[in-house]
Amino acid sequence: MILRPLMLCLAAAWLAGCQWLPERLTGQAPREPVVQEATAGACYAEIPDFGADACLLPDWVAFGLASQRGDRAWRQEMLERLAGEATERRLARAVALAWGSERQWDQASELFKADLHAAPARLQPLLRYWLNEVEGRRGLNRRLVDSRQARQALADEKAALAEKLDALTDIERNINSRQQTE
């Protein structure tokens, strides 16, 4: 009778696998996450470039996040620092402008479209994503402006129709009053 519960526990332990056994019994050291030491301290430059291949994406993603979180003063300072006609400077300006005002979205879109092809191949999908994001916001903004204009046009048309209806109502009253006096 005692043998049956003991066999059940041993079968459960066997089915559960070795991960439940203490490390000293298995003889395996705990697994640590692998981090490349060369890129750990060297990445996240304040202004991204195309230089270090290992830091290419982390630098540009960090810059994009900083641009998204930055205010108008940060953006203006960055735009001054990013002056120049180098492709990486123009694309960094596009990233900074992409999170600016609606007027800056047009500039960002133009810069992305002009220089996207010259970026490293590993970076192009990220830049294309940001371009699509800007284009999406521009499209939504255009639709918003169009809907406001359409709403204003409908309000003007409604006012004109109300005015005509009032005029027709006055004409009908005059006709009815003439018929009653006759």
TAMO-V728414 format. One record per residue. N is the residue number from 1. RES is the residue in one small letter. D_LAST is the distance of its C-alpha to the last C-alpha in Angstrom with 2 decimals. Layout:
n->N res->RES d_last->D_LAST
n->N res->RES d_last->D_LAST
This chain:
n->1 res->m d_last->118.05
n->2 res->i d_last->118.18
n->3 res->l d_last->118.51
n->4 res->r d_last->115.12
n->5 res->p d_last->112.97
n->6 res->l d_last->115.16
n->7 res->m d_last->114.62
n->8 res->l d_last->110.86
n->9 res->c d_last->110.78
n->10 res->l d_last->112.91
n->11 res->a d_last->110.67
n->12 res->a d_last->107.55
n->13 res->a d_last->109.22
n->14 res->w d_last->110.28
n->15 res->l d_last->106.78
n->16 res->a d_last->105.16
n->17 res->g d_last->107.20
n->18 res->c d_last->109.28
n->19 res->q d_last->106.49
n->20 res->w d_last->106.84
n->21 res->l d_last->110.55
n->22 res->p d_last->111.67
n->23 res->e d_last->112.45
n->24 res->r d_last->116.12
n->25 res->l d_last->116.55
n->26 res->t d_last->114.95
n->27 res->g d_last->116.63
n->28 res->q d_last->113.47
n->29 res->a d_last->112.21
n->30 res->p d_last->108.55
n->31 res->r d_last->106.30
n->32 res->e d_last->104.88
n->33 res->p d_last->101.93
n->34 res->v d_last->103.07
n->35 res->v d_last->102.06
n->36 res->q d_last->103.17
n->37 res->e d_last->104.83
n->38 res->a d_last->104.38
n->39 res->t d_last->100.59
n->40 res->a d_last->100.26
n->41 res->g d_last->100.77
n->42 res->a d_last->100.03
n->43 res->c d_last->96.36
n->44 res->y d_last->93.16
n->45 res->a d_last->93.49
n->46 res->e d_last->90.83
n->47 res->i d_last->89.92
n->48 res->p d_last->90.32
n->49 res->d d_last->92.14
n->50 res->f d_last->93.47
n->51 res->g d_last->97.10
n->52 res->a d_last->98.36
n->53 res->d d_last->97.52
n->54 res->a d_last->98.08
n->55 res->c d_last->95.63
n->56 res->l d_last->93.02
n->57 res->l d_last->90.44
n->58 res->p d_last->91.13
n->59 res->d d_last->90.79
n->60 res->w d_last->87.52
n->61 res->v d_last->86.02
n->62 res->a d_last->87.08
n->63 res->f d_last->85.55
n->64 res->g d_last->82.29
n->65 res->l d_last->82.17
n->66 res->a d_last->82.99
n->67 res->s d_last->80.22
n->68 res->q d_last->77.74
n->69 res->r d_last->78.76
n->70 res->g d_last->79.17
n->71 res->d d_last->76.79
n->72 res->r d_last->75.65
n->73 res->a d_last->78.85
n->74 res->w d_last->81.10
n->75 res->r d_last->79.24
n->76 res->q d_last->79.46
n->77 res->e d_last->83.19
n->78 res->m d_last->83.78
n->79 res->l d_last->81.92
n->80 res->e d_last->84.16
n->81 res->r d_last->87.25
n->82 res->l d_last->86.16
n->83 res->a d_last->85.87
n->84 res->g d_last->87.59
n->85 res->e d_last->87.24
n->86 res->a d_last->89.50
n->87 res->t d_last->87.82
n->88 res->e d_last->88.53
n->89 res->r d_last->87.07
n->90 res->r d_last->83.91
n->91 res->l d_last->83.46
n->92 res->a d_last->84.14
n->93 res->r d_last->81.50
n->94 res->a d_last->79.08
n->95 res->v d_last->79.82
n->96 res->a d_last->79.26
n->97 res->l d_last->76.02
n->98 res->a d_last->74.77
n->99 res->w d_last->74.24
n->100 res->g d_last->72.77
n->101 res->s d_last->69.24
n->102 res->e d_last->66.77
n->103 res->r d_last->67.70
n->104 res->q d_last->71.35
n->105 res->w d_last->70.62
n->106 res->d d_last->70.10
n->107 res->q d_last->73.50
n->108 res->a d_last->75.16
n->109 res->s d_last->73.82
n->110 res->e d_last->75.08
n->111 res->l d_last->78.51
n->112 res->f d_last->78.83
n->113 res->k d_last->77.94
n->114 res->a d_last->80.29
n->115 res->d d_last->83.35
n->116 res->l d_last->83.08
n->117 res->h d_last->85.33
n->118 res->a d_last->88.10
n->119 res->a d_last->88.39
n->120 res->p d_last->91.21
n->121 res->a d_last->90.42
n->122 res->r d_last->90.71
n->123 res->l d_last->88.07
n->124 res->q d_last->85.51
n->125 res->p d_last->83.87
n->126 res->l d_last->83.24
n->127 res->l d_last->81.84
n->128 res->r d_last->79.68
n->129 res->y d_last->78.37
n->130 res->w d_last->77.47
n->131 res->l d_last->75.82
n->132 res->n d_last->73.72
n->133 res->e d_last->72.83
n->134 res->v d_last->71.64
n->135 res->e d_last->69.72
n->136 res->g d_last->68.06
n->137 res->r d_last->67.00
n->138 res->r d_last->65.75
n->139 res->g d_last->63.71
n->140 res->l d_last->62.22
n->141 res->n d_last->61.41
n->142 res->r d_last->59.71
n->143 res->r d_last->57.64
n->144 res->l d_last->56.70
n->145 res->v d_last->55.62
n->146 res->d d_last->53.69
n->147 res->s d_last->51.92
n->148 res->r d_last->51.01
n->149 res->q d_last->49.61
n->150 res->a d_last->47.66
n->151 res->r d_last->46.31
n->152 res->q d_last->45.27
n->153 res->a d_last->43.61
n->154 res->l d_last->41.69
n->155 res->a d_last->40.68
n->156 res->d d_last->39.45
n->157 res->e d_last->37.54
n->158 res->k d_last->36.01
n->159 res->a d_last->34.93
n->160 res->a d_last->33.39
n->161 res->l d_last->31.52
n->162 res->a d_last->30.31
n->163 res->e d_last->29.06
n->164 res->k d_last->27.20
n->165 res->l d_last->25.77
n->166 res->d d_last->24.53
n->167 res->a d_last->22.95
n->168 res->l d_last->21.27
n->169 res->t d_last->20.10
n->170 res->d d_last->18.57
n->171 res->i d_last->16.79
n->172 res->e d_last->15.52
n->173 res->r d_last->14.31
n->174 res->n d_last->12.45
n->175 res->i d_last->10.81
n->176 res->n d_last->10.08
n->177 res->s d_last->8.79
n->178 res->r d_last->6.29
n->179 res->q d_last->5.31
n->180 res->q d_last->5.50
n->181 res->t d_last->3.78
n->182 res->e d_last->0.00
